[in-house]
């Protein structure tokens, strides 16, 4: 009975894997670009090594990469 369901599930699983890979690559690319631009070597290495389906890159982008940009803007305006 399990063999009858395999073809249907294999297509769904393949699609989910492709979506997860694209999701991870996009977020990882953005986070690594920002980490390199902000000279955050530790974050760059962590994002490069760990595959977390975009969770670690999203945390970096929205929580930590903004701090450096705000500090740079504050220094320019002073």
Beta strands, then each sheet from edge to edge (+ up, - down):
end
